[in-house]
Amino acid sequence: MQTDIGQVKTSLREQQYIATDEIATVMFLAERLGKPVLAEGPAGVGKTELAKAWAAAAKGPVRLAPTARRAVRPRAFRAA
């Protein structure tokens, strides 16, 4: 377990993942509080690489939640 955000950044850097201060803070707090992280973003931004780097840095498994192929959003419509 890392004891500060700097250690999180260093651990991720050792796994060839360059984390921003925001990402390192989120990962630190998630670990400290025992909470999950939901990484969102378009394809190719590094969500899976973050999970892989974090699993290697934490020396333990990381569970990836299955994602929906298509988000279902309610729509407003006019009644005829």
VMD Tcl script that draws the C-alpha trace (Angstrom):
set ca {
  {0.00 0.00 0.00}
  {1.35 3.39 -0.97}
  {1.53 5.98 1.78}
  {1.29 9.11 -0.38}
  {0.41 10.30 -3.86}
  {4.05 10.60 -4.85}
  {4.53 6.89 -4.24}
  {1.50 6.15 -6.43}
  {3.01 8.18 -9.28}
  {6.36 6.45 -8.82}
  {4.77 2.99 -8.76}
  {2.81 3.70 -11.94}
  {5.88 5.23 -13.62}
  {7.80 2.02 -12.88}
  {5.09 0.24 -14.88}
  {5.65 2.62 -17.83}
  {2.42 4.56 -17.08}
  {2.75 8.32 -16.73}
  {0.02 9.38 -14.33}
  {-1.22 12.92 -13.90}
  {-1.60 14.32 -10.40}
  {-5.37 13.84 -10.72}
  {-5.08 10.15 -11.67}
  {-2.54 9.49 -8.91}
  {-4.80 11.20 -6.37}
  {-7.83 9.16 -7.44}
  {-5.89 5.89 -7.30}
  {-4.43 6.76 -3.90}
  {-7.81 7.65 -2.42}
  {-9.53 4.62 -3.97}
  {-6.95 2.31 -2.41}
  {-6.98 4.08 0.94}
  {-10.81 4.13 1.14}
  {-11.30 0.69 -0.40}
  {-13.48 2.08 -3.17}
  {-13.66 1.13 -6.86}
  {-12.58 3.41 -9.70}
  {-14.67 3.97 -12.81}
  {-12.40 5.06 -15.65}
  {-14.36 6.63 -18.49}
  {-13.28 8.01 -21.83}
  {-13.14 7.35 -25.53}
  {-11.22 4.48 -27.02}
  {-7.46 4.80 -26.84}
  {-7.06 7.12 -23.86}
  {-5.47 4.49 -21.60}
  {-8.22 3.09 -19.37}
  {-7.07 -0.52 -19.73}
  {-3.41 0.46 -19.46}
  {-4.16 2.20 -16.17}
  {-5.80 -0.97 -14.84}
  {-2.86 -3.11 -15.99}
  {-0.29 -0.71 -14.52}
  {-2.20 -0.46 -11.25}
  {-2.49 -4.25 -10.96}
  {1.25 -4.61 -11.50}
  {2.08 -1.75 -9.13}
  {-0.28 -3.05 -6.45}
  {0.99 -6.60 -7.02}
  {-2.54 -7.91 -6.98}
  {-5.55 -8.46 -9.19}
  {-7.70 -5.65 -10.51}
  {-11.24 -6.49 -11.51}
  {-12.43 -4.86 -14.71}
  {-16.16 -4.36 -14.87}
  {-17.79 -5.39 -18.13}
  {-18.89 -2.44 -20.22}
  {-22.04 -2.12 -22.24}
  {-21.59 -2.01 -25.98}
  {-24.03 0.84 -26.24}
  {-25.28 3.17 -23.57}
  {-29.04 3.22 -23.25}
  {-30.29 6.67 -22.45}
  {-33.90 7.68 -21.88}
  {-35.26 10.08 -24.47}
  {-37.99 12.61 -24.25}
  {-40.61 12.42 -26.96}
  {-43.77 14.22 -27.90}
  {-47.01 12.34 -27.61}
  {-49.02 12.37 -30.84}
}
mol new
graphics top color blue
foreach p $ca { graphics top sphere $p radius 0.5 }
foreach p [lrange $ca 0 end-1] q [lrange $ca 1 end] { graphics top cylinder $p $q radius 0.2 }
display resetview
